[in-house]
């Protein structure tokens, strides 16, 4: 078995049974943070992690639905099914390699009455999808699992119709999350501002989370999931190379993803609303200065005669 096939099998096994998270430890579990992110990327507050995508995609298409869309590595397709339910997309072709997640897609689509508007496949989309089929290529938390990124973005352009939209909402961290010293310094500054009670470790109560984050080892990342942030540092350069007309919206994350990882369990959404708002303002300042972990990018396929057509 070659390395690429072995990595695919290991990735599928990892996502087939992801471990549960204790308490509220991650940004997507915080209603306030999600609303902040949605406002940043779409200009309006909304609930749910699909809210910003819904608003921005509606605006990009003048309120009309995208007829046919594709999403690769869609997981349980939560966001894709939300786009269908909201009428932003008419039909989705979904690709996912973890069997438990494919089953979850079918179950939720049936429960929502959307089964006739989705097609689900565990095959290789890059090998099996013909050019020029789609009005929308939608990447949500999956492009950072592709390697090399440039090939995935170039494929995205090929399968779009002329005038079709490329859209991504992705983690654009350093590959294998090898954070720079500067990024770790920013995280440390934020954590040192917090009283000690906010640094209680939810995994080991009574132990304080270190103010200084460390980088994960590449070997450890690969052992857990060989695809995790495998080429994420090249996402934005690839998008800009393939879609020179792309609009990029920095979506933050130094604070809400790095600094508040696990710390979030100690923040109360109501009691600490002022503190949380201040922390999100710091995140915005970092993001505006070019320090961010997540980004949204979108672009139309304008010139089918260009190099990546």
Steps between C-alpha positions, in 0.01 A plus 500: 500500500655832397527795738211698345258207525619421854444863605148497351409183690636645826318830445172319434543296819575814702188684383282191517511517883620843622547525879243704696599837645450566875273794586518816287865520399503605134393819327217343299332408828470870594195684369666838559816410310305351211292817471819708505654292218183521291496876538864525399463298181153612390440833672204381707457297816330164470485177696650170393833427336331505158357850554787699347523271199125526440506879503813537288394244240158663468668835444743354245214356295257789530265293713457233231569133574805320364360222285764231548778502758776263609675453834797268556588369847165622631495299827140473618408776252349721769582820312404364160160383626446842657568663162246268341243560773538877463455483123850629427578179305258286299706180485826386664738228385679395820823303533607344831729203578392419861211246491347614830478854367346387173234322705446817705452703181231265372323495838490877542412565135206262534390662828508843333322382186807574287593152376400577142726804496825329600724240340760341729811315387806350666698497174781728387344827382828613347506199267130464425351849455482639147593865428251785485214343697449724801364839594671482840802321642465520878790425735419508869766374744626251240744675267762498776491119479595500130853440374624670298265791550581651161366192320173512698447870423588451132253208487238730654539740211484224240169358627334843516293635216608836366357749749482237773616582852791359699436542874707390798477549876817338623777463752806664342740422785866416444527146362471238774423790737865594539417836653755778466667649809309821423164320507588326825605836648158647412324208667713532812421871533127425494520218754714706738226765507253250645458434873622155601147362546448519123802276440366196685553194281161337419679170432686507834310720751730678741783517249560833325532521125839643402502857375749389236367265235733254334505369147372148443757262356463418133533131588217531750280681248562235237439217746154638583398611150754529215274746319457756781637834375730302273551792257292774660774764472452487123123552494495875449800506261327229295169687493672818388694313230196322355246778561684835473162672543433334837373705793654386829339574836726433803278328756723515808579215735820591683286574806190285460675193359849511652481704821154382609548135412383317820501836685154555354355243743552755780327791326128544564317636195285734711709581807815554293339662197705819539826311528412284202416809292836656595682182402324495164601864446862396557452218253377753243805719559731204447309394190508849349876502554535176301503248784211259451430126492178492298406668175212518255576539130271514199548553128315458174640292214533780248739378231473139382800552270740569787769258618281318753193462280 
